[in-house]
Amino acid sequence: MLYKLHFLQRIWRHHIVGSLPYLSLLIWILPLLLFTSGHNSLMAHDEALYASRARLMFDSGNWITPWEKAHHKTPGPYWIIASFYKLFGMSDTSARIPSMIASIFSLWLVYEIGKSMLGKKLGWLAAAILSVEFFWLQYSRLSTPDVPMVLLVLLAILSLIKAESYPQYRYFWSFIAGLSLGLGFLIRSFMIFLPIIALFPYLIWEHRRHHHLTNPFLYLGFFVGLIPTCVWLWLSWLHYGNHSFEELLKFVVQLGSENNYRNDRLFYLWNILLKAFPWAFFGLLGLFLTVRHPILRYQLILVGFPLVLFCELSFFSTRLPHYSLSLYPFVALLASVGLNWLGSIYETGITPQLPLEKGKINILRLFAKKNLPRNLSYGFGGFGILLVIVSIGVLSWGSFDIRKYASIGLAMGLGWLILPVVWISRYHFGKKFLTARYWIAGWLIPCWLALAMAGSIGLLSDYNPILKSFLQQSAIASILQSHPTYYVQIDPKTQVLLNFYLSIHPQRVGSISQIPALSYAWIYTEQSPKLPRPHRILGTVKEYQLIQVLP
């Protein structure tokens, strides 16, 4: 009996210890996902597009062909968002829940991938870094399909690693890998083929070891994952004919041949360096380290996958920031390698040994001799002091609109002071308990504080507060809930927001003369004095007025 009790206790302890990394990551990310100013409003253009299209499905009850003409994207994101409307009600918060859930699971998958390739410590650090990458967190709080697609890509990568590590379960894990990539087509259409192609170096060059490409369950899973898309295409074809296929293909051809935003081939380089600051710089250091000292068995995943994907995105004609979101988990993984290397120098004062070719100088050792961790600590500490001084000045004398940004600078500035305090305490006051973990925490905490503050004042959730508050005014809301509105001309971003927030979508007309008497219309403010018809102005929001056309 006693033996059984001890056995059960050991199992219980094992499960508790095993779940600690996942629980700690959940506690770490949840406040960043949930902190708001108490108000939410959608971002135009993409977020509001996905949310409004899902609303069209939800309101009409038609989840296959709610459009007037064949649609150019697969319906996976709309189905997911509309499902959450059914569960939690139609709101902008409900529209964002799928991305938040996908972000949490993505962190856990990054931990698992990092644990398999780099060890538990660096796996956890990579997941923690990913959660405080600004661009990743921003899209984790938007109703777009980007983070769910990254989740499926990460699941496929982890499944391939598991299939190689546990041969007895290789069929199961290969099936999951294929299924994830097949479902990726439902979520992101042809964009899923970019990460698939980025996996080719690992799948082809390492084939003799893992034999993934000759595993029939990988292809079976992929085709099973395609079944929902095929069913939708067939039902769509019955309604729209060949236009269903033409629109899907035309959209991807158009993206591949046009660059409407005129971003050059170096766009993703500076964009990731900026939006993943400071982690992208640690990622470059980690990339250098892993190229010089390859990770056994997984080099073509850790290094090959992001490099190939980066080249694909750079040569793709349409270059938009969110297309690169699949790179951010790998920025975090490589950053964990670079930051851990610096942490080892901080703690021991000795540069970790790297293999050198004869006659070559190791640049990293040269920098380390100059005590790079110390210089970084003092440099970012000085940057923190500057941020604190500027933020206090803005909070004291700046305008109301600027003060909210100053609070973010103050939080980050105070956080950066941790680095020099930890360094000085260890090396000038002999506090040897301040190991590399404390120093690494000094990098994570400032970013967490800044992002938590940004969320608390609404910068990550309330993108169009003026328009939403106008639509929620009782006098305005009572009209819009029961009467259709018209417009002659309106900018696409405002139109898509109105499509989401209004239960009756505004209708476009050719001219103001086509609007029925006593009906309501949206017009540009400067048009009001020039209108040929008598009207009553009900309210003004931004550059628009809501009017009632009089007889």
Secondary structure, DSSP 8 states (H G I E B T S, - for coil): -HHHHHHHHHHHHHHHHHHHHHHHHHHHHHHHHH--SS--B--TTHHHHHHHHHHHHHHH--SS--SSS--SS-SHHHHHHHHHHHHH-SSHHHHHHHHHHHHHHHHHHHHHHHHHHH-HHHHHHHHHHHHT-HHHHHHHTSSSSHHHHHHHHHHHHHHHHHHHH-GGGHHHHHHHHHHHHHHHHHHHGGGGHHHHHHTHHHHHHTHHHH-GGG-HHHHHHHHHHHHHHHHHHHHHHHHHTTHHHHHHHHHHHHHHH--TT---TTHHHHHHHHHTTTHHHHHHHHHHHHHHS--TTTHIIIIIHHHHHHHHHHHSSS--GGGGGGGHHHHHHHHHHHHHHHHHHHHHSS-------TT---HHHHHHHT-HHHHHHHHHHHHHHHHHHHHHHHHHHS-HHHHHHHHHHHHHHHHHTHHHHHHHHHHTS--TT--HHHHHHHHHHHHHHHHHHHHHTTTTTBS-HHHHHHHHSHHHHHHHTTS-EEES---HHHHHHHHHH-SS--EE-SSGGGS-TT-EEEEEGGGGGG-SS-EEEEEEETTEEEEEE--
